[in-house]
Each structure stands twice: as structure tokens, then as C-alpha cells.
């Protein structure tokens, strides 16, 4: 083909810019899930429209930029494809951007002009293939701004409507998502009486989930609970699918502010206990050794939770050289160490408290610690009931009563009464805003323990159940600088 034939073909089929080059375009398409459902603006539909437009106008498509499931109200930095397109614009990869409609491009006036600054700097224009805009005149640019403002208003209104609908659904116990998004413990069914969908415990997995939750509440170990239910029921549930149950607030019936959203598996108090236990969840060791105080002992110097370590003759030889110089090296024993000291020497606490000694001391002083804990909680609750804010509210209300009596007896004028009463109302609102809701602590779990012969029961437990016993009551074990038991922090 001769150069003349090539030139004729290009002139006939492509748009040529002032430098005699074929105009290169970037195709931008965007759709949110809601828009795709309501208006049929799928990515494929937009892609076909832009391809056809490029062919009809002789434009060379350089790149496609697709933001799927992204709102036009989002900031530029939260729209990955748009960000990439602006980066390529600054690199000079194309001369024009095409999209089907302005609201596919932006639904925010402010974000549009932030983007336009970059395009103007690099002399890049844009075209809406299904709409007509004149960016060369002041009136044309004004119309663009108006169109964007209307799109922004429409998006905000749509968002508010969706928010109201979702709030209504939550109040009435209806699901916002399908059964696949409810996790292992719940599913979605249609209520025969109301005809509405609702979230309920999945009848196929309810027993497994309840068993998993109860096992974790007893032993505080996700790995053991996972292994337990899979072995018992012959299932193959993944570790994560079961673990997600423990952090899902729906298991106590709560979802997005509604405490009665669905049928619960546990009480709110049990859910809170689960969350506390998850913060110090026991990790299964490769040797399956059971350490009674894993995740409970706090280093007295750096405050880090101390880790468990097993000492036998070979360990003593590795750590201390001559095992014969180490006390009771001939029998294995459990100790705990500060990892900050052991690993990187950022802590100077090198003592390794012995588990059997800690256990013996805890058994000796546990009742004393619990009794002190109960007394401290009751004293704190009584103080909470008589805070300064409570007294202030009471004082203001008394003053308001006195002011009303004075007014009824005509001892003050209307103007004086209105002024003073308005001032007292303001002070009362401020004081009431400082009041914290008082919730009395439930100490039944500790009081019931003291009524039993718990030491005899403890002696009959195996190591795993002993660990579960301590973790049921104790949040942290505090040591002194010599590694001796100093105090106990309860839940």
C-alpha cells in the first residue's frame, strides 16, 4: 500500500488533530450496583456504546478505565480507575476522555473541578457521547456545573432514601444482604405471616454453632473448638468460618443498634465474655502442651503479656550451659518469660516465673483476692451513684422548685422569673449531659464460687479444665520484680 493510500485511509477513518496525528482517547466507565439494577447502565452496555462511538468518529482507544461498584460521589482517591486515568493523563498517553454521560464521570461538583485542573494543565478534553456540552463558552461551562449539581443532589437524595429504607429494615428485623452474607450461624427466610424476609439461626448449622460457642466459652480456645465440632459432627468447616461467629453481634440478637434484631445464641453478657477471651485467645502449640496461664501473666517492667516456655534437661543445657546447676532440672516444668527480653533485649526482666509456684500461690490467696474484688466493685458502684454530676442535677432541680414557689407568691416579676428559669434550664441540660448511665456490675459469678468447695473441684480437673477455670475469672496476673504473685485483675 502506497503512502497516499495510507493517508487517504487515515483521513477517511480517523479523527486527526492539528498536528496531523490520530486522536487518542481514554474510555471511562463507572457503575454502582444500585444503578446497574435500576437503570441498566452495566459496564458491558457502556463499553459497547463507547466502542461504537469511537469507530464512528475515527478515534483510537488507548485504554479502558473501569470503576465497578463505585459511587460517583466518592472522592477521586477512592476511585482506583479514575486515579489511574489521571496518572496516565499526566504522562500524555491520550488526548481526550470519553464516557457516555456526565453522571458516569462525576456526581460531585467539587471533585469534578479538582480533576479538571489536572486535565486543563495537560490540555486534555472530554466528551459525553450521549449528551452535548460546550466547554469553550462560559454558558456551556455553567451548564456543566448545573448538571453536576443536579446529579449530586440526586445522589444525595438516593442515599438518604436508601438509608431510611435500611433503617426501617433493621428496626423490623429484615436482612440488608442475602443468606450468603449472614455467616455460618444465620440464614434468611420468608415469614409466612408477614410475607417479609427475616434473619434466623440456620436450622442446618444451629446445633454445630451452639456447640462451637459453648466449647469456646468453656475453654477459650478457637483451635480446640474448631477441631471439636468438626470431629463430633464429621464436618469440614474452615477455621475462619467458625471463628467469625464469635465476633458477630447477631449471636446475642444485636445488629446496627437493634438489640432484638434476631433470635440470639447467647446473652449479651456471654458475648462480652467471649470478646474479652478473644483478646487473650490461646494458641495451640505444636506439642499440645497445656499452659495454665497463657495470655494472663503481665511482665512487671514492660507490661507485655509473658509467653509460655517448657523446660527440660536439654532446654536447660541450651539456655544455661550446665543443666546440673539448674534447680530441679531432672523433671520437666512450665515457666513463662518476657518475649521483649528473650527476643530483642528491649526489656530487662529476665526472670522466668514457675507455673507450679504461681498455681500454688493462687490457690492460697484466690478467695482473698475475690473477696477484695467484690468489695472494691461495690465501693466503686456506690461512688458512681453519688457523683458530682448527680448532686449538681439535684441541686439545680431544688433551685428550680424554689424559684417556682417564689413566682407563685409574687415575690419576683415575670421578667425575673423567665430570665432565672431559662438560666437554670441551660445549667440543668449541661449537668444532665455529664451524667453517665449507671450499670451495676454483676458479681454473681464470684459470689457463687465462694459458696462452693471449689478447691476440691479444682483438684479433680485435668490441665485443660484448670486452664479454663482460671481464664473464666482472671483477666491478668500481676507479678513483682522477683517473679512472685503480686495481684490479680478480674473481669
Secondary structure by P-SEA (a helix, b strand, c coil): ccaaaaaaaaaaccccccccccbbbbbbbbbcaaaaacccccaaaaaaaaaaaaaaacccccbbbbbccccccccccccaaaaaaaaaaaacccccccccccccccccaaaaaaaaaaaaaabbbbbccccccccccaaaaaaaaaaaaaaaaaaaaaaaaaaaaaaaaaaacccccccccccccbbbbbcccccbbbbccccccaaaaaaaaaaaaacccaaaaaaaaaaaacccccaaaaaaaaaccccccccccccccccccccaaaaaaaaaaaacccccccccccccccccccccccccbbbbbbbcaaaaaaccccccccccccccccccccccccccccccccbbbbaaaaaaaaaacaaaaaaaaaaaaaaaaaaaaccaaaaaaaaaaaaaaaaaaaaaaccccaaaaaaaaaaaaaaaaaaaaaccbbbbbbaaaaaaaaacaaaaaaaaccaaaaaaaaaacccbbbbcccccccccccc
